[in-house]
Amino acid sequence: MGRCVLIGVFDSGVGGLSVVKHLLDRFNSDIIYLGDTARLPYGTKSKDTIIKYSIQNANFLIKQGIDALIVACNSASAASIDVLKEKFDIPVFGVIEPASKKAARFEKVCVIGTTTTVESKAYLKKIKQFNDKCVVVQKACPLFVPLVEEGWIDDEITLLVAKRYLEGIECDAMILGCTHYPLLRSVIEKVLPDVYLIDSGESLAELLEDKREIFEGNGELICYTTDSADKFSKLGSMFLGKRFNGVKLVDLG
């Protein structure tokens, strides 16, 4: 067996570690992670700006010697995945197609995400490619991200916000179209107890099973951030489910 393949993962912040967790749990992947915390949120930025940031992130990770790239950020996947696939000569994976493929099995689906992800209609278009009869509704939930980053996961305020966003929505399945949203699964289930929730990171890991040889490794994780390493470590432990050390500060210029 040859050397272990090195996977690059980037996100606008720490939320992409929810995707990393699935890769570590399923494949024990060797991962270099970049959280662009200095420029978050991507979800309120223009498409052109997100594409520019995504190319800078990818260039940094490729300089670290990665063999494959995962765009964990839903907003970046929606805006830049095709550009990245065309520009770089390594395999590039996003989170939108895997979740859309799973969602297409249902009759009526709701997509929740950032404003940019929802306005791009990336999930809607991709689901329709898999099943043009599927009814798709969308809902932007921009307050979910700051609530998670405040650590208010099971807070009464978070439940009230979830009710304001989600009460009255009728669907069979709901795509958690932001890397932060899986941490709010229990809150969302209180509002919509009978709806099947689709985690985009988990869906990606499932889809990559047939490429297992690319992703299996020794479970080594190196993290870079463009802002406070201390804050990254504190928030990141929520997403990864454990504490970790050695977060490095980087300036993307």
C-alpha positions as CSV (number, residue, x, y, z in Angstrom):
1,M,0.0,0.0,0.0
2,G,1.3,3.5,-0.9
3,R,1.4,6.6,1.1
4,C,-1.7,8.0,2.7
5,V,-3.5,10.6,0.7
6,L,-3.8,14.1,2.1
7,I,-7.2,15.7,2.0
8,G,-7.6,19.5,2.0
9,V,-10.9,20.9,3.5
10,F,-11.9,24.5,3.7
11,D,-14.8,26.4,5.2
12,S,-15.6,30.0,6.0
13,G,-15.0,29.2,9.7
14,V,-15.1,26.3,12.1
15,G,-18.4,24.8,10.9
16,G,-16.6,22.7,8.3
17,L,-15.2,20.6,11.1
18,S,-18.6,19.0,11.2
19,V,-17.7,17.6,7.8
20,V,-14.2,16.7,9.0
21,K,-15.8,14.7,11.9
22,H,-17.6,12.4,9.4
23,L,-14.4,11.9,7.4
24,L,-12.4,11.0,10.5
25,D,-15.2,8.7,11.8
26,R,-15.7,6.9,8.5
27,F,-12.3,6.9,6.9
28,N,-9.8,8.1,9.5
29,S,-8.6,10.5,6.8
30,D,-5.4,12.6,7.0
31,I,-6.7,16.2,6.7
32,I,-5.4,19.8,6.4
33,Y,-8.3,22.1,7.4
34,L,-8.5,25.8,6.6
35,G,-11.1,27.9,8.4
36,D,-11.3,31.4,6.9
37,T,-12.6,33.0,10.1
38,A,-11.2,36.4,9.3
39,R,-13.6,36.8,6.3
40,L,-16.7,34.9,7.6
41,P,-19.6,34.8,7.0
42,Y,-19.5,33.8,3.3
43,G,-23.3,33.5,3.3
44,T,-23.8,37.2,3.0
45,K,-21.1,37.8,0.4
46,S,-21.5,38.2,-3.4
47,K,-20.8,35.2,-5.7
48,D,-17.7,36.8,-7.2
49,T,-16.3,37.5,-3.7
50,I,-16.9,33.9,-2.6
51,I,-15.2,32.6,-5.7
52,K,-12.2,34.8,-5.1
53,Y,-11.9,33.6,-1.5
54,S,-12.4,29.9,-2.5
55,I,-9.6,30.1,-5.1
56,Q,-7.3,31.7,-2.4
57,N,-8.2,28.9,0.1
58,A,-7.7,26.2,-2.5
59,N,-4.3,27.6,-3.6
60,F,-3.1,27.7,0.1
61,L,-4.1,24.0,0.6
62,I,-2.6,22.9,-2.6
63,K,0.7,24.4,-1.6
64,Q,0.5,22.2,1.5
65,G,0.6,19.1,-0.8
66,I,-3.0,18.0,-0.7
67,D,-4.2,15.3,-3.2
68,A,-8.0,16.1,-3.0
69,L,-10.0,19.1,-2.0
70,I,-13.4,19.2,-0.2
71,V,-15.4,22.4,-0.1
72,A,-17.2,22.1,3.2
73,C,-18.8,25.5,3.1
74,N,-22.3,25.3,1.5
75,S,-22.1,28.9,0.3
76,A,-18.7,28.2,-1.3
77,S,-20.0,25.0,-2.8
78,A,-22.9,26.8,-4.3
79,A,-20.9,29.6,-5.7
80,S,-17.5,28.2,-6.7
81,I,-17.5,24.4,-7.0
82,D,-17.5,24.4,-10.9
83,V,-14.8,27.1,-11.0
84,L,-12.6,25.1,-8.7
85,K,-13.1,21.8,-10.6
86,E,-12.1,23.6,-13.8
87,K,-9.1,25.4,-12.3
88,F,-7.4,22.7,-10.4
89,D,-6.0,19.3,-11.4
90,I,-7.0,17.4,-8.3
91,P,-10.3,15.9,-7.3
92,V,-12.7,18.5,-5.9
93,F,-15.8,17.6,-3.9
94,G,-18.6,19.8,-2.6
95,V,-21.4,19.2,-0.1
96,I,-24.4,20.1,-2.3
97,E,-24.6,17.2,-4.7
98,P,-24.5,14.4,-2.1
99,A,-27.2,15.9,0.1
100,S,-29.3,16.7,-3.0
101,K,-29.1,13.1,-4.2
102,K,-30.3,11.8,-0.9
103,A,-33.1,14.4,-0.7
104,A,-34.4,13.5,-4.2
105,R,-35.8,10.3,-2.8
106,F,-38.5,12.3,-1.1
107,E,-41.7,13.9,-2.4
108,K,-41.3,17.3,-0.7
109,V,-38.0,18.7,0.6
110,C,-37.1,21.9,2.4
111,V,-33.6,23.4,2.1
112,I,-32.5,25.7,5.0
113,G,-29.2,27.6,4.6
114,T,-27.5,30.9,4.5
115,T,-28.9,33.7,2.3
116,T,-26.3,33.1,-0.4
117,T,-26.9,29.4,-0.5
118,V,-30.7,29.8,-0.7
119,E,-30.6,32.6,-3.3
120,S,-28.2,30.5,-5.5
121,K,-30.9,27.8,-5.8
122,A,-28.0,25.3,-6.0
123,Y,-29.8,22.7,-4.0
124,L,-33.1,23.2,-5.8
125,K,-31.4,22.8,-9.2
126,K,-29.4,19.8,-8.2
127,I,-32.4,18.0,-6.6
128,K,-34.4,18.6,-9.7
129,Q,-31.7,17.0,-11.7
130,F,-32.1,13.8,-9.7
131,N,-35.9,14.0,-9.4
132,D,-37.8,16.6,-11.4
133,K,-41.0,15.7,-9.6
134,C,-39.7,16.5,-6.2
135,V,-41.3,19.7,-4.6
136,V,-38.5,21.9,-3.2
137,V,-39.0,24.8,-0.9
138,Q,-36.2,27.0,0.6
139,K,-35.8,29.0,3.8
140,A,-32.9,31.2,4.7
141,C,-32.0,31.0,8.4
142,P,-29.1,33.5,8.9
143,L,-29.4,33.8,12.7
144,F,-28.6,30.1,13.2
145,V,-24.8,30.6,12.5
146,P,-24.2,33.3,15.2
147,L,-26.4,31.4,17.7
148,V,-24.2,28.3,17.2
149,E,-21.0,30.4,17.5
150,E,-22.2,31.8,20.7
151,G,-22.6,28.3,22.0
152,W,-26.4,28.7,22.4
153,I,-27.1,25.2,21.1
154,D,-30.0,24.2,23.5
155,D,-30.9,27.7,24.5
156,E,-34.4,29.0,24.8
157,I,-33.6,31.8,22.4
158,T,-32.4,29.4,19.8
159,L,-35.6,27.4,20.1
160,L,-37.7,30.6,19.6
161,V,-35.7,31.5,16.5
162,A,-36.1,28.0,15.1
163,K,-39.8,28.2,15.6
164,R,-39.9,31.6,13.9
165,Y,-38.1,30.2,10.9
166,L,-39.5,26.7,10.6
167,E,-43.0,26.5,12.1
168,G,-45.6,25.9,9.4
169,I,-43.1,24.3,6.9
170,E,-44.5,21.1,5.4
171,C,-42.0,18.7,4.0
172,D,-40.9,15.1,4.2
173,A,-37.1,15.9,4.5
174,M,-35.0,18.9,5.3
175,I,-31.5,19.6,4.1
176,L,-29.3,21.2,6.8
177,G,-27.6,23.3,4.2
178,C,-24.9,24.9,6.4
179,T,-22.1,23.3,8.3
180,H,-23.3,24.9,11.5
181,Y,-26.8,23.5,11.3
182,P,-26.1,19.9,12.4
183,L,-25.3,21.2,15.9
184,L,-28.9,22.5,16.0
185,R,-30.4,19.1,15.0
186,S,-32.1,18.6,18.4
187,V,-33.6,22.0,18.3
188,I,-34.9,21.6,14.8
189,E,-36.3,18.2,15.7
190,K,-38.4,19.8,18.5
191,V,-40.0,22.1,15.9
192,L,-40.3,19.5,13.2
193,P,-40.3,16.1,14.9
194,D,-41.6,14.1,11.9
195,V,-39.2,15.5,9.3
196,Y,-36.2,13.5,8.1
197,L,-33.1,15.7,8.5
198,I,-30.2,15.5,6.0
199,D,-26.7,16.4,7.1
200,S,-24.8,17.6,4.1
201,G,-21.4,16.5,5.6
202,E,-22.7,13.0,6.4
203,S,-24.2,12.7,2.9
204,L,-20.8,13.6,1.4
205,A,-19.0,11.0,3.5
206,E,-21.5,8.3,2.5
207,L,-21.1,9.2,-1.2
208,L,-17.3,8.9,-0.9
209,E,-17.5,5.3,0.2
210,D,-16.8,4.1,-3.4
211,K,-13.7,6.2,-3.3
212,R,-12.6,4.9,0.1
213,E,-9.0,4.3,-1.1
214,I,-8.6,8.0,-1.6
215,F,-9.8,9.0,1.9
216,E,-8.4,6.3,4.2
217,G,-5.5,7.4,6.4
218,N,-4.1,7.7,9.9
219,G,-6.5,10.3,11.3
220,E,-4.0,13.1,11.4
221,L,-5.6,16.6,11.5
222,I,-3.8,19.9,10.9
223,C,-5.9,23.1,11.3
224,Y,-5.2,26.6,10.0
225,T,-7.3,29.7,10.6
226,T,-7.1,33.2,9.3
227,D,-8.1,34.8,12.6
228,S,-7.8,34.0,16.4
229,A,-6.4,30.5,16.9
230,D,-7.7,30.4,20.5
231,K,-11.3,31.2,19.4
232,F,-11.0,28.6,16.6
233,S,-9.9,25.9,19.1
234,K,-12.8,26.8,21.5
235,L,-15.5,26.7,18.9
236,G,-13.9,23.9,16.9
237,S,-14.2,21.5,19.8
238,M,-18.0,21.8,19.6
239,F,-18.0,20.7,15.9
240,L,-15.3,18.0,16.2
241,G,-16.7,16.6,19.4
242,K,-13.3,16.7,21.1
243,R,-10.5,19.1,22.0
244,F,-7.5,19.5,19.7
245,N,-4.3,21.3,19.6
246,G,-1.9,23.0,17.2
247,V,-4.2,25.4,15.3
248,K,-1.9,27.6,13.2
249,L,-2.6,31.2,12.2
250,V,-2.1,32.0,8.5
251,D,-2.4,35.2,6.4
252,L,-3.8,34.5,2.9
253,G,-2.6,37.9,1.7
